């Protein structure tokens, strides 16, 4: 397991910042797709209400 981790880290070190960012975006999109499949989403209206509660200065009107 430690050897595999070392190989993975060595490979990551060879990637450019753009490649690392692309991998990050791909992982975030995958997580978003999984959340949607599991029903872990909210409507725009729910999101606006949440922002209003959490941030006094939030105003979308």
Rosetta silent file (secondary structure, phi, psi, omega in degrees, C-alpha in Angstrom):
SEQUENCE: XXXXXXXXXXXXXXXXXXXXXXXXXXXXXXXXXXXXXXXXXXXXXXXXXXXXXXXXXXXXX
SCORE:     score description
SCORE:     0.000 S_00000001
   1 L     0.000  -44.112  179.845    0.000    0.000    0.000 S_00000001
   2 H   -63.004  -40.118  178.907    2.793    2.430    0.884 S_00000001
   3 H   -61.478  -41.445  178.857    4.543    1.631   -2.403 S_00000001
   4 H   -64.825  -39.870  179.481    1.351    2.395   -4.354 S_00000001
   5 H   -62.992  -42.314  178.390    0.970    5.699   -2.513 S_00000001
   6 H   -61.759  -42.350  177.857    4.545    6.607   -3.431 S_00000001
   7 H   -62.553  -42.362 -179.989    3.930    5.774   -7.082 S_00000001
   8 H   -63.558  -46.397  179.670    0.767    7.863   -7.082 S_00000001
   9 H   -63.084  -38.290  178.545    2.509   10.850   -5.500 S_00000001
  10 H   -63.539  -41.651  179.192    5.384   10.545   -7.986 S_00000001
  11 H   -65.130  -43.588  179.858    2.903   10.552  -10.874 S_00000001
  12 H   -60.644  -38.540  179.607    1.063   13.572   -9.484 S_00000001
  13 H   -62.027  -21.671 -179.594    4.368   15.447   -9.240 S_00000001
  14 L   -86.415   -9.065 -176.527    4.793   15.086  -13.016 S_00000001
  15 L   -82.760  148.996  174.771    1.450   16.754  -13.792 S_00000001
  16 L   -78.872  166.702  177.806    1.090   20.399  -14.735 S_00000001
  17 H   -60.573  -38.142  179.232   -1.139   22.730  -12.755 S_00000001
  18 H   -63.500  -40.490  179.383   -3.686   22.616  -15.586 S_00000001
  19 H   -67.406  -40.503  178.210   -3.772   18.807  -15.486 S_00000001
  20 H   -64.486  -41.872  179.192   -4.182   18.785  -11.702 S_00000001
  21 H   -63.951  -39.931  178.109   -6.976   21.346  -11.992 S_00000001
  22 H   -62.653  -40.759  176.329   -8.688   19.235  -14.673 S_00000001
  23 H   -63.773  -41.072  177.584   -8.554   16.198  -12.358 S_00000001
  24 H   -60.791  -48.164  179.750   -9.981   18.302   -9.532 S_00000001
  25 H   -60.382  -42.586  179.707  -12.860   19.521  -11.728 S_00000001
  26 H   -61.782  -41.283  179.773  -13.581   15.986  -12.896 S_00000001
  27 H   -67.509  -37.344  179.019  -13.741   14.731   -9.297 S_00000001
  28 H   -69.142  -37.868  176.670  -16.062   17.583   -8.289 S_00000001
  29 H   -65.061  -40.015  177.736  -18.357   16.895  -11.246 S_00000001
  30 H   -62.322  -43.882  178.717  -18.455   13.203  -10.306 S_00000001
  31 H   -62.213  -41.497  178.892  -19.366   14.125   -6.724 S_00000001
  32 H   -62.756  -42.988  177.832  -22.096   16.451   -8.013 S_00000001
  33 H   -61.386  -42.437  178.201  -23.519   13.712  -10.228 S_00000001
  34 H   -62.610  -42.145  178.735  -23.543   11.320   -7.252 S_00000001
  35 H   -62.003  -41.789  179.214  -25.314   13.925   -5.101 S_00000001
  36 H   -62.842  -44.769  179.026  -27.967   14.430   -7.784 S_00000001
  37 H   -61.585  -32.624 -179.082  -28.544   10.671   -8.053 S_00000001
  38 L   -87.100   -2.079  179.460  -28.940   10.487   -4.259 S_00000001
  39 L    78.982   17.720 -179.867  -31.371   13.416   -4.229 S_00000001
  40 L   -88.119   63.953 -179.043  -28.982   15.669   -2.310 S_00000001
  41 L  -134.898  164.188  174.713  -30.034   18.811   -4.140 S_00000001
  42 L  -135.843  156.417  179.273  -32.067   21.924   -3.428 S_00000001
  43 L   -74.318  166.893  176.107  -34.123   24.223   -5.588 S_00000001
  44 H   -59.470  -41.467 -179.488  -33.015   27.757   -6.444 S_00000001
  45 H   -61.938  -43.924  178.303  -35.694   29.052   -4.075 S_00000001
  46 H   -63.318  -38.776  179.155  -34.388   26.884   -1.222 S_00000001
  47 H   -64.891  -42.880  178.664  -30.869   28.057   -1.957 S_00000001
  48 H   -62.292  -45.772  178.437  -31.916   31.725   -1.876 S_00000001
  49 H   -60.607  -41.197  178.779  -33.712   31.261    1.459 S_00000001
  50 H   -62.144  -44.606  179.092  -30.662   29.534    2.897 S_00000001
  51 H   -63.763  -38.656  178.481  -28.408   32.387    1.792 S_00000001
  52 H   -62.660  -39.856  179.826  -30.787   34.952    3.296 S_00000001
  53 H   -69.665  -38.112 -174.692  -30.692   33.131    6.640 S_00000001
  54 H   -84.679  -23.189 -176.221  -26.909   32.729    6.660 S_00000001
  55 L  -135.414  108.538 -176.537  -25.962   36.185    5.358 S_00000001
  56 L   -56.224  -35.541 -175.530  -27.841   39.253    6.529 S_00000001
  57 L   -83.876   -2.453 -178.361  -26.630   41.349    3.601 S_00000001
  58 L   -69.581  126.383  178.085  -27.722   38.811    0.953 S_00000001
  59 L  -149.105  121.690 -177.856  -30.308   40.314   -1.367 S_00000001
  60 L  -107.392   -7.238 -177.502  -31.223   38.986   -4.788 S_00000001
  61 L   -68.220    0.000    0.000  -34.240   41.181   -5.468 S_00000001
